[in-house]
Amino acid sequence: MNKEAGQEDLMRLLNAVAHQDREAFQALYAAIAGRLFGLCHRLAGQHELAEEALQEAFIRIWHHAGEYHSDRGSPMSWMMTIARYRTLDLMRARKVRQADGEDALADVADGRAGPLESSLAGAGNRALAGCIDELSADQRDCLLLSYYRGMTHEELSTTMSTPIGTIKSWVRRGLQALKRCLEG
């Protein structure tokens, strides 16, 4: 199956899921769960947390499939973004739980659309989404976490289990690549 046909299949499945088609949801899960779990596991570094993030990502996909539009990027990138943010949210929640106790979790959850979705919904969203999709996964993660989550280089290094020098290189090269892409 070529990449184009795969994207068309994912769009068809997402459309069916938006209409509460459970069989389409099972097919979607079978088609992409492995890739999404790999992303969650790479970010979290913990099997249990990655499984929880994957489950929450699929719940979000089930409930929000009708909100997907092709101007938000490819179906796979949209779903990977959901999985990425669910993983990072869980990591932050666990960090808060360890530092402040269970009572601090009441303030962590936010049901509103994330900053990425809001930003991409504005003017220039296709160009920006296209340029972001061209970045490596590590560069994209670093830039999105630092810009939208306000993480410092040190926090990125800890979250991604990567040396700070590598984080700084990913951020610098990612910004340079975005600048070249948006200017071109």
C-alpha positions in Angstrom: 0.0 0.0 0.0 1.5 3.4 -0.9 1.6 6.4 1.4 -1.3 8.2 -0.4 -3.6 5.2 -0.2 -2.7 4.8 3.5 -3.7 8.4 4.2 -6.9 8.0 2.2 -7.7 4.8 4.3 -7.0 6.7 7.5 -9.3 9.6 6.4 -12.1 7.1 5.5 -11.7 5.4 8.9 -11.7 8.7 10.8 -14.8 9.8 9.0 -16.5 6.5 10.0 -15.3 6.8 13.6 -16.8 10.4 13.6 -20.1 8.6 13.0 -19.6 6.3 15.9 -18.7 3.2 13.8 -17.1 0.8 16.2 -15.8 -1.5 13.5 -14.0 1.4 11.8 -12.6 2.3 15.2 -11.2 -1.3 15.6 -9.7 -1.1 12.2 -8.2 2.3 12.9 -6.7 0.9 16.2 -5.3 -2.1 14.4 -3.7 0.1 11.7 -2.0 2.7 13.9 -1.8 1.5 17.5 1.7 0.2 17.1 3.1 3.5 15.8 1.3 5.5 18.4 2.5 3.2 21.2 6.1 3.6 19.9 5.8 7.3 20.1 4.2 7.2 23.6 6.9 4.8 24.8 9.7 6.8 23.3 8.5 10.0 25.0 7.5 8.4 28.4 10.3 5.9 28.7 7.9 3.7 30.7 5.8 0.9 29.4 2.9 1.4 31.8 2.7 5.2 31.2 2.9 4.7 27.4 0.0 2.2 27.6 -2.1 4.7 29.6 -1.3 7.5 27.2 -2.2 5.3 24.2 -5.5 4.5 25.7 -6.3 8.1 26.5 -5.2 9.1 22.9 -7.6 6.6 21.4 -10.4 7.8 23.7 -9.7 11.4 22.5 -9.6 10.2 18.8 -13.0 8.4 19.3 -14.6 11.6 20.8 -13.0 14.1 18.4 -12.7 12.3 15.1 -15.4 14.6 13.7 -13.1 17.6 14.4 -10.4 16.4 12.1 -10.0 18.3 8.8 -7.3 17.8 6.2 -6.1 21.4 6.6 -4.8 20.2 10.1 -2.3 18.0 8.3 -2.3 14.3 7.5 -4.6 12.0 9.6 -1.5 10.3 11.0 0.1 13.5 12.1 -3.1 14.7 13.7 -3.4 11.4 15.7 0.3 11.4 16.6 -0.1 14.9 17.9 -2.9 13.7 20.1 -0.8 10.8 21.4 2.2 13.1 22.0 0.2 15.6 24.0 -1.6 12.9 26.0 1.8 11.3 26.9 3.3 14.7 27.9 0.2 15.6 29.9 0.4 12.3 31.8 4.1 12.8 32.4 3.5 16.3 33.8 0.6 15.0 36.0 2.8 12.3 37.4 5.6 14.8 38.1 3.1 17.0 39.9 1.7 14.1 41.8 5.2 13.1 43.0 6.0 16.7 44.0 2.8 18.0 45.4 0.6 15.1 46.3 -2.8 14.0 44.9 -4.6 17.4 45.6 -2.5 19.2 43.0 -4.0 17.1 40.1 -7.3 18.9 40.3 -5.6 21.9 38.6 -3.8 20.0 35.9 -6.6 18.9 33.6 -7.7 21.4 30.9 -10.5 20.3 28.5 -9.9 23.2 26.1 -8.2 22.7 22.7 -4.5 22.8 23.0 -2.3 25.7 21.9 -1.2 23.9 18.8 -4.7 23.2 17.6 -5.6 26.9 18.2 -2.5 28.2 16.5 -2.9 26.0 13.5 -6.6 27.0 13.2 -5.5 30.6 12.5 -4.1 32.2 9.3 -1.2 30.4 7.7 -2.0 27.1 9.2 -1.3 25.0 6.1 2.2 26.5 5.7 3.0 26.2 9.4 1.6 22.6 9.6 3.5 21.6 6.5 6.8 23.1 7.9 6.3 21.5 11.3 5.6 18.1 9.6 9.0 18.4 7.8 10.9 18.6 11.0 12.4 15.5 12.6 10.3 14.1 15.4 12.9 15.2 18.0 13.1 18.8 16.6 9.3 19.0 16.5 8.9 17.7 20.1 11.5 20.1 21.4 10.0 23.2 19.7 6.4 22.4 20.5 7.2 21.6 24.1 9.3 24.7 24.6 6.9 27.1 22.8 3.5 25.8 23.8 4.4 24.2 27.2 7.0 26.7 28.2 9.6 24.1 29.0 13.2 25.2 29.5 16.1 23.3 27.9 16.7 21.6 31.3 13.1 20.5 31.5 13.2 19.2 27.9 16.4 17.3 28.7 14.8 15.6 31.7 11.5 14.9 29.9 13.1 13.5 26.8 16.0 11.8 28.7 18.4 13.4 26.3 21.6 15.4 27.0 21.1 19.2 27.2 23.5 19.9 24.4 21.5 17.6 22.1 18.3 19.4 23.1 19.8 22.8 22.3 21.0 21.5 18.9 17.5 20.2 18.1 15.9 23.5 19.1 18.4 25.6 17.1 18.2 23.4 14.0 14.5 23.1 14.2 14.1 26.9 14.3 16.4 27.3 11.4 14.5 24.7 9.4 11.2 26.4 10.2 12.5 29.8 9.2 13.9 28.4 5.8 10.6 26.6 5.2 8.3 29.6 6.0 10.5 32.0 4.0 10.6 29.7 1.0 
